[in-house]
Amino acid sequence: MPSLNQFAYIPGSTNYQFGHNSIPNIAITGAPADANLARWAMLHDNAAYRLYCFKGSSRDAIYQFGFNGSTYAFGHNSIPELRLEGFPADVDPSSFSMLHDGADYRLYMRRLGFRQTLYQAAWVPGTNVYRFGHNSIPQIPVLEFPLDTDWSRWGMLHDGANYRFYAFKLGSNTQLYQGAFNRASTSYQFGFDSIRELTLVGTPSNSDTGSFAMLHDNSAYRFYFQTR
């Protein structure tokens, strides 16, 4: 079972450093046999750290884990299985991202063949459903990122003030591009209210750099690789 290597941003710098103000490595426990941890996301909801992954090859079912003080445990303080409803037929379920903005739990996937178009859903309180367009802008463009952006490795978070979008620089496992949601243009814009390029420092050799997750927990910006 993979575990999580944890980094945190060093304020006043451009660096995310492994183990900085962090538990360096955190286990994932109790995952169902069909948990697809290759498709995963994380968030912090002002009370709990949460991890999500798809159920097998499903396009519309995700499993939820909660941090119990030592591990990310399946179903801990969580609805174990959530459903995705109403996404367009051309949604790309190969990757997703999630965040909590202080009011809503939000889930994002991209439009198939249009990697710079985000489809947005939100959790419907009192249910186990994330519904496309619920209390959301259904479709949001991602603009002005460099030509060498690696769109296959992307993540998002909300830091209490800004919705942020990240993607790796193509061919690099250390350089990360950053943008934020620009309300005036209703888009995620490279460099908007952001440090344009961030650097990962001290990445362990057992890290699976093919995907990542990020969150903000009201005190720190955190970055995660799974282990191989």
N, C-alpha and C positions, 0 to 999 in steps of 0.2 A: 504494500500500500504506500503510495507517495506521501510525503510530508511536505511542510511548507518552510522554505527559507525566507526569513523576514528582514526587510531593510526599513530604514526610516530616513526621512529628509533631514539634513543638517541645516537649521535656520541660518540665513545669511550667506549660504553657499549655493552652488548648483549641483550638489551631490546628494544622492541617496546611498547610505552606507549600510552594508550588511551588519546586523546586530546592534546598530546604534539605537539606544533607548528602546530595545526590543528583546523579546525572547528570540534567540537566533533561529531555532528550529522548533516547529510545532507539528505534532502528529495529527492525522485525520483518522478517526476511529468509527467503527460501526457501519461503514458504508455498505449498502446492499451490493450483492454480487454483480448487478448490472449497472452500477454507478459509472457514468462515463466522465471520468475526471479530466479527460482531454478537452472537454467543453465545460468551462467553469468560470465562476465570478465570485466576488466578495463585496461586502459592504459593512458599514457600521451605522446603526440606527439610533444613536445617542444613548442606547442602553446595552446593546449586545453586538458582538462581532459575529458575522454570519458568512457562511460559505455555501455556494450553490453549484450543482452540476446537473447535466441532463441525465435522464433515465435512458440507458442504452442508446439505441439509435433514434429515439423518439424526437419528434419535432415540437411536442407540446406538453411534455412532462419534465419537471425538474425536481431534484431532491434538495432538501435544506438541512444544513448543519449549523450548530451554534457552539461558540467557544464556552467551555465549561470551567475555565480556569487553568486547564492544563492541555486539553486537546480540542480540536473541532470534532464534536460528536454528532453523529446523525440523529436528527430529531430532537436534539437538546433544546428545550425552550423554544420549539419551532413547530410549525406545520410541516410534517415530514415530506409530503409530496404536494407540489403546486402544479396548476394547469395553466397553459398559455392559450388564450382564446382570441380569435378575430384577426390574427395577422394576415396580411395579404399573401396570395399564393406564391409570390416571388420573393418571400423572405428567405434569407440565407441563415440556416440554423447551425452552421458549422462553428460559430463562436457567438458569444453574447457578453454583455456587461450589465452591471446593476449598481444602483446607488440609492441612498436615502437622503432626501433634501430637507428634512425636518418636518415635512408634512406627508410626503408620499414615498412609498417604495416604488422604484422605477426600474424597468428592464428594457434593454436595447438590443436589437439585432439589426443587421444591415440588409439592404435590398440586394438580391442576387444579381451579380454583374455590375453593380453600382456601389463600390466599396465606400464611397464618400456620402452615402445616404443612410441615415439612421431611421429605423422604425422604432417608435416609442410606445410602451405599455406601462400601466400602473396597476398595483394591487388593488382589488376591490375589497375594502374592509368587511370582515365578517364572513369571508369566503376563502377558498383556496385558489382563487383565480387572479392571474395577471391578464388584463384585457387591453388589447391594442386600442390606443386612442383614448382610454379612460383618463379623464382629468389631465390630458396630455396634448402636446402638439404631435400629431401622428407621424409626421415626416420632417426630419431636420437635416440640412446639408452640412457637410464638414468642408471648410474652404481654406485655400491658401497654404496648405501644408506643402513642404518641399517635395520636389519631384522624386527624391530618393526615400520617401516615406515607405515603410514596410507595413502595408495595410492589413497584412495577415496577423500582426501582433499589435493589438490595441486594447485600451482600457479606459475606464471613466471613474470619476468620483465627484462628490459634492463636499466642499470644505466649510460649509456654513455661510458662504458668501457667493461662491462661483461654482457652476457646473463645469468640470474640466474634462478634456479629452487628451489622451496620450497615445503615441505610436512610436515604435522603434524606427531608428534610421536603418535603412536597408543594408544588410551585411554586417551590422554591428550588434553586439550583445551588451553594450555599455551606454550607448547614446540614445536618449529618449526625447522625442519632440513633444511639446505641450501647447495646447490651445485652450480656449474657454468659450462659453456660450455668450454671444453678443446679442443682447435683447433687441438692439436697434435693427440688426439685419436678420434676426431669427435664425442664426447659424452658429455652429462651432467654428471659430476662426483661429488660425495658427498665430501664436504670440499675443493674442488679445489678453490683456491684463495677466500676463504669464511670463515666466522665464522660458525663453524659446527652446533651449536645449539643456537637458539634465543628464547627469552622468551617474551610473551605478558603480560603486566602489566595493571591492572585496567579495565579489560574487563567488560562492563556493563552487568547486569543480563538479559537484554532483547535481547542480541546478539544471533543470529542463528549461532551456531558454526559448523554447518554441511558443510559449504563451506566458501570460502574467496576469496578475490582478492587483488592484489598488483600492485604498480606502482612506478616509480621513476620520479620526476618532475624537474630534474636538480638541485634541492636543497635538497630534502628529500626523503628517502625511506618511502613509505606509505602502510599501511595495512588496509583492510576493512572487517568487518562483516556486513551482513544485520541484521536488527532487525526482531524479530519474530512477 
